[in-house]
């Protein structure tokens, strides 16, 4: 059974306050398998905080993983390409936040 992800990536990456997600929760929220998450960890495309050797994930990692999964699924993209697109999207959002508000004339 394939789950379809929506492109709701305009919102801020901070979706969860100070909480950390275990790998099972991250996989469930991204509609992917834990193996998918583990593969991206091994390729260093996702980062985790290790506690006693167990990976835990921040809300910004949730946002990134959801975006990567959607890009991979929608465009049959290589994981590294999906990670690059996620990086560029985050950078564009950061730069836009530095711009003064747009005022229509």
C-alpha positions in Angstrom: 0.0 0.0 0.0 1.5 3.3 -1.1 0.7 6.5 0.8 0.7 9.8 -1.1 2.4 12.7 0.5 1.1 16.3 0.0 3.4 19.1 -0.8 2.7 21.1 2.4 6.3 22.3 2.7 5.7 26.1 2.9 5.1 26.0 6.7 8.0 26.5 9.0 10.1 23.3 9.7 9.5 23.7 13.4 6.4 21.5 13.7 7.0 20.0 17.2 8.2 21.9 20.2 11.3 20.5 22.0 10.2 16.9 21.4 12.2 14.3 19.7 10.8 11.5 17.5 11.9 7.9 17.5 12.6 6.3 14.2 9.2 4.5 14.1 7.4 7.8 14.7 9.4 9.6 12.0 8.8 6.8 9.5 5.0 6.8 10.3 4.7 10.6 9.9 6.6 10.5 6.6 4.7 7.4 5.3 8.0 5.6 4.7 9.6 2.5 6.2 12.2 2.5 9.0 14.6 1.0 6.4 14.1 4.2 4.3 15.1 6.3 7.3 18.0 4.1 8.1 19.3 4.2 4.5 19.3 8.0 4.5 21.0 8.1 7.9 23.8 5.8 6.5 24.1 8.1 3.5 24.2 11.1 5.8 21.2 12.7 4.1 19.3 12.9 7.4 20.8 13.6 10.9 19.8 12.2 14.2 20.7 12.8 17.8 21.9 9.5 19.3 20.9 8.6 22.9 22.4 5.3 24.0 23.0 4.4 20.4 19.3 5.0 19.5 18.5 7.7 16.9 16.1 10.5 17.8 14.9 13.1 15.3 14.0 16.8 15.6 11.0 18.5 14.1 13.2 20.1 11.4 14.4 16.6 10.5 10.7 15.6 10.2 10.1 18.4 7.8 13.2 17.5 5.8 12.4 13.8 5.7 8.8 14.5 4.5 10.1 16.8 1.8 12.7 14.3 0.6 10.1 11.4 0.6 7.7 13.5 -1.4 10.4 14.5 -3.9 11.6 10.9 -4.3 8.1 9.7 -4.8 6.8 12.4 -7.1 9.8 12.6 -9.4 11.4 9.2 -8.9 14.4 11.1 -7.7 17.6 9.8 -6.3 17.8 10.3 -2.5 20.9 12.6 -2.9 19.0 14.8 -5.3 16.0 14.9 -3.0 18.3 16.0 -0.2 19.8 18.7 -2.4 16.3 20.1 -3.2 15.5 20.1 0.5 18.7 22.0 1.2 17.9 24.5 -1.5 14.3 24.9 -0.3 15.5 25.6 3.3 18.0 28.1 2.0 15.4 30.0 0.0 13.1 30.1 3.0 16.0 31.4 5.1 16.8 34.1 2.6 13.2 35.1 2.1 12.8 35.6 5.9 15.6 38.2 5.7 13.9 40.3 3.0 11.8 43.3 4.1 8.1 42.9 3.7 6.8 43.4 0.2 4.6 46.5 -0.1 2.3 46.8 -3.1 2.1 50.2 -4.7 
